[in-house]
Amino acid sequence: MPEKKNEITERKKEFRTTVDGMVVNRVYTPADLEECKQEGISVPGEYPYTRHIMPTGYRSKLWTMRQYAGFATVEETNKRYKYLYEQGQTGFSVAFHLPAQEGYDSDHPLSAGEVGKCGVAIDSLQDMERLWDGIPLAEVSTSMTINSTAPILLALYIAAAEKQGTSADKLRGTVQNDILKEYIARNTYIFGPTPSMRLVTDICSYCAQYMPLWNSISISGYHMREAGATAAQEAGFTLANGIAYVQAMIDRGMDVDSFAPRFSFFFAAYTNLLEEAAKFRALRRMWAKIMKERFGAKNPRSMMLRYHVQTDGFTLTEQQPLNNIVRVTLQALAAVLGSCQSLHTNSFDEALALPSEEAVQVALRTQQIIAYESGVTDTVDPLGGSYYIECLTNQIEDKAMRYINEIDKMGGALKAIEKGYIQREIATSAYNYQRAVDSGEQVVVGVNKFTVKEEQAPKVLEIGEEVEKRQTERLKRLKQERDNQKVSEVLDRVRNVAKSDENVMPALIEAVKAYATVGEISSALRDVFGEYREPNIF
């Protein structure tokens, strides 16, 4: 009998990084990199910064370990911050409750049931002062995840620091201030795109002049990834938004190198470790080229993509929640291998509730073990030169640039958002992913494979109704005890400045110092800008 040829069988007809991700070859060789330009695989610290923005990477300085936290009252959040600081956290990241994000005070009817639930309740300077009680703002770096009301919350932070004796020019940190992604993926907007972009540029302009150590914007792909975007979509859509912000600042008459060095980014890290590491490498190279070739930046710092990463909450499962520790570890490792500057690791119980103290400690320890025990921080870009990584980096860049070019044809990110293009692309990817999970094509351990009869869920943090009662009573006392004539005057000043071309930040700082509240200031801005209603895009 003739001898049978060896048949090669594989588990799947086609392998992809994720459902709508890159096709993965069986093996990669130098032939896969023949079209790669020499500048693309540069040394660390040199344009276009594919491998790292600094020549020494983590050999000189580790990333900032910044755990996102905020819940219930300022006193409880302050206690959590101090605990994390004692455990080795090197930067703070504030989660504000939903009413503050949408410009309502805790006593507003629309705030009922939401006070302190998904972040800390902040209504006034009084709350901001108590949030940082015993924490010297001159010595820490703070990130604030806030967008529609970003100018107000930044004003509160500046005023609270002044109460401690620290001037604005000494403050270090970031305010998210990325309104475009709110229209795309998150929906905590208040005003329409035009006045919202004016407020974004007011912050960026103010910080460029008075807060040299502060990142005036954190352009976010994280929320788009959470909504279902692929790695290439996250890269392309985020940088398209970045282009829109840079252009808006230039249109305002500012030189690109006067503000771009303080622009920062915020990305997600998924569980596909190698695709995520390649994504971060591609993003650095793309942004460097965009800033140099498109906007004519001369300052190398204007070309350096500096970014914070958060491990992705979407991937965490309620089923077998301890499995999430493994997922978060892979995601954090991807961020580190991709050379992030700042990192938050999610807690294993976040699919169930706000993180418990035990879960937060495990999340922070995950970063610390990677930093001090894994060895991956000993050399810069340890994956550089891998045929697969370099090929993936190129593929993600190519695909992301196709999205940017398509958005440019539409007239830019704002036009693409108004037409619903970005939203539809993300929705399609989200649908394809969920369909793959439902069919079993995309395995999620503990959900559609390797399932077990669930044991009792771990103890979770719960926010009681008394939090809302305490916060509204405190707010009532504040409004009774402050100088309400002064409050009325500063709110009129906010309205008048909003109607003009004047930067709104000084008026907001004056208003919060008079103890005008987040809701009152937002209402004054609503009087001028109105409220935005999302158009039907599907």
Sequence and secondary structure as in RCSB ss.txt:
>XXXX:A:sequence
MPEKKNEITERKKEFRTTVDGMVVNRVYTPADLEECKQEGISVPGEYPYTRHIMPTGYRSKLWTMRQYAGFATVE
ETNKRYKYLYEQGQTGFSVAFHLPAQEGYDSDHPLSAGEVGKCGVAIDSLQDMERLWDGIPLAEVSTSMTINSTA
PILLALYIAAAEKQGTSADKLRGTVQNDILKEYIARNTYIFGPTPSMRLVTDICSYCAQYMPLWNSISISGYHMR
EAGATAAQEAGFTLANGIAYVQAMIDRGMDVDSFAPRFSFFFAAYTNLLEEAAKFRALRRMWAKIMKERFGAKNP
RSMMLRYHVQTDGFTLTEQQPLNNIVRVTLQALAAVLGSCQSLHTNSFDEALALPSEEAVQVALRTQQIIAYESG
VTDTVDPLGGSYYIECLTNQIEDKAMRYINEIDKMGGALKAIEKGYIQREIATSAYNYQRAVDSGEQVVVGVNKF
TVKEEQAPKVLEIGEEVEKRQTERLKRLKQERDNQKVSEVLDRVRNVAKSDENVMPALIEAVKAYATVGEISSAL
RDVFGEYREPNIF
>XXXX:A:secstr
          SSS  BSSTTS B  S   GGGGTT  GGGG  TTSTT SS SSTTGGGT   EEEEEE  SSHH
HHHHHHHHHHHTT  EEEEEB HHHHTT  TTSGGGTTTTTTSSB   SHHHHHHHTTT  TTT EEEEE STTH
HHHHHHHHHHHHHHT  GGG EEEE    HHIIIII    S HHHHHHHHHHHHHHHHHH TTEE EEEE HHHH
HTT  HHHHHHHHHHHHHHHHHHHHHTT  HHHHGGGEEEEEEE S HHHHHHHHHHHHHHHHHIIIIIT   SH
HHH   EEEEE GGG  SSSTTHHHHHHHHHHHHHHHTT SEEE   TTTTTSB  HHHHHHHHHHHHHHHHHSS
TTSSSSTTTT HHHHHHHHHHHHHHHHHHHHHHHHTSHHHHHHTTHHHHHHHHHHHHHHHHHHHTSS  BTTTBS
          B   THHHHHHHHHHHHHHHHS HHHHHHHHHHHHHHHHSSS SHHHHHHHHHTT  HHHHHHHH
HHHH         
